[in-house]
Amino acid sequence: MPRGFRVLDGLRPRTTETASSRILRRPDNYDDGLTPGGNLHAGLIRALRHPVC
């Protein structure tokens, strides 16, 4: 899985922040396309999978 997502690049001008900081500052209605509902749950999944990638 690539480190940067196009969706994140489009919404977040800063690409140097960690996945954890993205989760903390992500709005509840954020949708990254990983889950039907998006939001915080999908962000947690990405943070857990990120080191493996």
N, CA, C and O atoms as CSV, one atom per row, in Angstrom:
chain,resi,resn,atom,element,x,y,z
A,1,MET,N,N,0.846,-1.200,0.000
A,1,MET,CA,C,0.000,0.000,0.000
A,1,MET,C,C,0.888,1.260,0.000
A,1,MET,O,O,1.822,1.366,0.795
A,2,PRO,N,N,0.592,2.190,-0.883
A,2,PRO,CA,C,1.414,3.416,-0.950
A,2,PRO,C,C,1.293,4.236,0.327
A,2,PRO,O,O,0.270,4.202,1.010
A,3,ARG,N,N,2.350,4.968,0.633
A,3,ARG,CA,C,2.363,5.731,1.876
A,3,ARG,C,C,1.339,6.869,1.844
A,3,ARG,O,O,0.668,7.130,2.842
A,4,GLY,N,N,1.222,7.540,0.702
A,4,GLY,CA,C,0.313,8.678,0.612
A,4,GLY,C,C,-0.929,8.351,-0.184
A,4,GLY,O,O,-0.855,7.732,-1.245
A,5,PHE,N,N,-2.079,8.770,0.336
A,5,PHE,CA,C,-3.327,8.573,-0.378
A,5,PHE,C,C,-3.710,9.857,-1.089
A,5,PHE,O,O,-3.538,10.946,-0.542
A,6,ARG,N,N,-4.228,9.739,-2.300
A,6,ARG,CA,C,-4.644,10.921,-3.070
A,6,ARG,C,C,-5.702,11.720,-2.326
A,6,ARG,O,O,-5.713,12.950,-2.378
A,7,VAL,N,N,-6.599,11.011,-1.627
A,7,VAL,CA,C,-7.650,11.694,-0.879
A,7,VAL,C,C,-7.033,12.563,0.213
A,7,VAL,O,O,-7.435,13.710,0.410
A,8,LEU,N,N,-6.052,12.002,0.918
A,8,LEU,CA,C,-5.395,12.760,1.982
A,8,LEU,C,C,-4.626,13.938,1.404
A,8,LEU,O,O,-4.640,15.035,1.961
A,9,ASP,N,N,-3.957,13.700,0.282
A,9,ASP,CA,C,-3.188,14.778,-0.344
A,9,ASP,C,C,-4.089,15.932,-0.750
A,9,ASP,O,O,-3.677,17.092,-0.727
A,10,GLY,N,N,-5.331,15.603,-1.124
A,10,GLY,CA,C,-6.246,16.650,-1.558
A,10,GLY,C,C,-6.826,17.445,-0.392
A,10,GLY,O,O,-7.151,18.623,-0.536
A,11,LEU,N,N,-6.954,16.788,0.773
A,11,LEU,CA,C,-7.588,17.443,1.913
A,11,LEU,C,C,-6.579,18.057,2.870
A,11,LEU,O,O,-6.865,19.061,3.523
A,12,ARG,N,N,-5.403,17.457,2.952
A,12,ARG,CA,C,-4.397,17.926,3.907
A,12,ARG,C,C,-3.184,18.517,3.192
A,12,ARG,O,O,-2.456,17.788,2.517
A,13,PRO,N,N,-2.952,19.830,3.327
A,13,PRO,CA,C,-1.801,20.461,2.684
A,13,PRO,C,C,-0.481,19.936,3.244
A,13,PRO,O,O,0.520,19.883,2.529
A,14,ARG,N,N,-0.475,19.547,4.529
A,14,ARG,CA,C,0.748,19.032,5.147
A,14,ARG,C,C,0.797,17.521,5.028
A,14,ARG,O,O,-0.057,16.826,5.578
A,15,THR,N,N,1.787,17.009,4.315
A,15,THR,CA,C,1.884,15.561,4.114
A,15,THR,C,C,2.970,14.955,4.991
A,15,THR,O,O,3.227,13.753,4.916
A,16,THR,N,N,3.612,15.776,5.825
A,16,THR,CA,C,4.706,15.283,6.655
A,16,THR,C,C,4.226,14.831,8.023
A,16,THR,O,O,4.983,14.204,8.764
A,17,GLU,N,N,2.984,15.135,8.370
A,17,GLU,CA,C,2.478,14.718,9.678
A,17,GLU,C,C,2.197,13.215,9.684
A,17,GLU,O,O,1.938,12.613,8.642
A,18,THR,N,N,2.254,12.631,10.861
A,18,THR,CA,C,2.082,11.188,10.982
A,18,THR,C,C,0.614,10.800,10.879
A,18,THR,O,O,-0.276,11.647,10.953
A,19,ALA,N,N,0.383,9.508,10.709
A,19,ALA,CA,C,-1.000,9.021,10.615
A,19,ALA,C,C,-1.752,9.302,11.909
A,19,ALA,O,O,-2.953,9.574,11.890
A,20,SER,N,N,-1.041,9.237,13.035
A,20,SER,CA,C,-1.690,9.474,14.326
A,20,SER,C,C,-2.204,10.904,14.425
A,20,SER,O,O,-3.315,11.130,14.906
A,21,SER,N,N,-1.417,11.863,13.980
A,21,SER,CA,C,-1.848,13.252,14.054
A,21,SER,C,C,-3.001,13.501,13.095
A,21,SER,O,O,-3.861,14.339,13.365
A,22,ARG,N,N,-3.029,12.777,11.972
A,22,ARG,CA,C,-4.150,12.919,11.037
A,22,ARG,C,C,-5.434,12.448,11.692
A,22,ARG,O,O,-6.493,13.053,11.521
A,23,ILE,N,N,-5.327,11.351,12.450
A,23,ILE,CA,C,-6.514,10.808,13.108
A,23,ILE,C,C,-7.056,11.804,14.135
A,23,ILE,O,O,-8.264,12.024,14.220
A,24,LEU,N,N,-6.153,12.400,14.910
A,24,LEU,CA,C,-6.583,13.308,15.965
A,24,LEU,C,C,-7.240,14.561,15.399
A,24,LEU,O,O,-8.141,15.122,16.023
A,25,ARG,N,N,-6.800,15.005,14.228
A,25,ARG,CA,C,-7.324,16.255,13.677
A,25,ARG,C,C,-8.346,16.034,12.573
A,25,ARG,O,O,-8.790,16.988,11.934
A,26,ARG,N,N,-8.720,14.778,12.345
A,26,ARG,CA,C,-9.667,14.476,11.264
A,26,ARG,C,C,-11.096,14.740,11.726
A,26,ARG,O,O,-11.473,14.338,12.826
A,27,PRO,N,N,-11.896,15.410,10.898
A,27,PRO,CA,C,-13.304,15.619,11.238
A,27,PRO,C,C,-14.074,14.295,11.264
A,27,PRO,O,O,-13.685,13.337,10.596
A,28,ASP,N,N,-15.151,14.243,12.025
A,28,ASP,CA,C,-15.915,13.006,12.178
A,28,ASP,C,C,-16.532,12.528,10.870
A,28,ASP,O,O,-16.785,11.336,10.696
A,29,ASN,N,N,-16.772,13.453,9.960
A,29,ASN,CA,C,-17.423,13.064,8.703
A,29,ASN,C,C,-16.405,12.745,7.609
A,29,ASN,O,O,-16.767,12.643,6.437
A,30,TYR,N,N,-15.147,12.587,7.979
A,30,TYR,CA,C,-14.106,12.280,6.989
A,30,TYR,C,C,-14.335,10.906,6.381
A,30,TYR,O,O,-14.663,9.954,7.090
A,31,ASP,N,N,-14.163,10.803,5.065
A,31,ASP,CA,C,-14.367,9.522,4.382
A,31,ASP,C,C,-13.167,9.238,3.502
A,31,ASP,O,O,-12.941,9.948,2.522
A,32,ASP,N,N,-12.384,8.204,3.833
A,32,ASP,CA,C,-11.194,7.889,3.044
A,32,ASP,C,C,-11.432,6.736,2.082
A,32,ASP,O,O,-10.518,6.330,1.363
A,33,GLY,N,N,-12.657,6.203,2.061
A,33,GLY,CA,C,-12.978,5.161,1.104
A,33,GLY,C,C,-12.609,3.756,1.559
A,33,GLY,O,O,-12.869,2.798,0.831
A,34,LEU,N,N,-12.013,3.599,2.737
A,34,LEU,CA,C,-11.636,2.270,3.208
A,34,LEU,C,C,-12.823,1.541,3.817
A,34,LEU,O,O,-12.901,0.314,3.764
A,35,THR,N,N,-13.750,2.302,4.398
A,35,THR,CA,C,-14.951,1.707,4.977
A,35,THR,C,C,-16.160,2.500,4.509
A,35,THR,O,O,-16.040,3.677,4.171
A,36,PRO,N,N,-17.345,1.852,4.489
A,36,PRO,CA,C,-18.557,2.547,4.042
A,36,PRO,C,C,-18.812,3.839,4.829
A,36,PRO,O,O,-19.269,4.832,4.263
A,37,GLY,N,N,-18.517,3.824,6.126
A,37,GLY,CA,C,-18.785,4.988,6.950
A,37,GLY,C,C,-17.630,5.974,7.005
A,37,GLY,O,O,-17.806,7.146,7.337
A,38,GLY,N,N,-16.440,5.473,6.671
A,38,GLY,CA,C,-15.277,6.340,6.762
A,38,GLY,C,C,-14.993,6.720,8.203
A,38,GLY,O,O,-14.949,5.856,9.079
A,39,ASN,N,N,-14.799,8.010,8.455
A,39,ASN,CA,C,-14.560,8.610,9.770
A,39,ASN,C,C,-13.426,7.969,10.561
A,39,ASN,O,O,-12.506,7.398,9.975
A,40,LEU,N,N,-13.486,8.059,11.882
A,40,LEU,CA,C,-12.363,7.700,12.747
A,40,LEU,C,C,-11.985,6.227,12.637
A,40,LEU,O,O,-10.802,5.889,12.698
A,41,HIS,N,N,-12.958,5.358,12.479
A,41,HIS,CA,C,-12.678,3.924,12.435
A,41,HIS,C,C,-11.712,3.583,11.304
A,41,HIS,O,O,-10.759,2.827,11.495
A,42,ALA,N,N,-11.966,4.141,10.136
A,42,ALA,CA,C,-11.099,3.886,8.997
A,42,ALA,C,C,-9.699,4.433,9.254
A,42,ALA,O,O,-8.704,3.848,8.825
A,43,GLY,N,N,-9.632,5.556,9.956
A,43,GLY,CA,C,-8.331,6.141,10.260
A,43,GLY,C,C,-7.530,5.258,11.200
A,43,GLY,O,O,-6.313,5.135,11.065
A,44,LEU,N,N,-8.215,4.649,12.147
A,44,LEU,CA,C,-7.526,3.752,13.078
A,44,LEU,C,C,-6.997,2.533,12.348
A,44,LEU,O,O,-5.897,2.059,12.633
A,45,ILE,N,N,-7.779,2.027,11.405
A,45,ILE,CA,C,-7.344,0.872,10.620
A,45,ILE,C,C,-6.078,1.224,9.841
A,45,ILE,O,O,-5.136,0.432,9.795
A,46,ARG,N,N,-6.053,2.410,9.228
A,46,ARG,CA,C,-4.887,2.807,8.452
A,46,ARG,C,C,-3.659,2.946,9.361
A,46,ARG,O,O,-2.554,2.547,8.994
A,47,ALA,N,N,-3.869,3.516,10.548
A,47,ALA,CA,C,-2.745,3.715,11.464
A,47,ALA,C,C,-2.164,2.375,11.900
A,47,ALA,O,O,-0.951,2.243,12.062
A,48,LEU,N,N,-3.018,1.395,12.086
A,48,LEU,CA,C,-2.540,0.080,12.498
A,48,LEU,C,C,-1.832,-0.633,11.356
A,48,LEU,O,O,-0.890,-1.389,11.593
A,49,ARG,N,N,-2.262,-0.408,10.139
A,49,ARG,CA,C,-1.679,-1.087,8.982
A,49,ARG,C,C,-0.459,-0.356,8.458
A,49,ARG,O,O,0.356,-0.952,7.753
A,50,HIS,N,N,-0.314,0.913,8.783
A,50,HIS,CA,C,0.756,1.740,8.219
A,50,HIS,C,C,2.163,1.188,8.467
A,50,HIS,O,O,2.951,1.115,7.525
A,51,PRO,N,N,2.508,0.797,9.706
A,51,PRO,CA,C,3.864,0.280,9.940
A,51,PRO,C,C,4.167,-0.976,9.129
A,51,PRO,O,O,5.314,-1.216,8.752
A,52,VAL,N,N,3.131,-1.778,8.863
A,52,VAL,CA,C,3.324,-3.010,8.100
A,52,VAL,C,C,3.694,-2.693,6.658
A,52,VAL,O,O,4.487,-3.395,6.031
A,53,CYS,N,N,3.100,-1.618,6.148
A,53,CYS,CA,C,3.397,-1.224,4.784
A,53,CYS,C,C,4.817,-0.674,4.734
A,53,CYS,O,O,5.287,-0.275,3.669
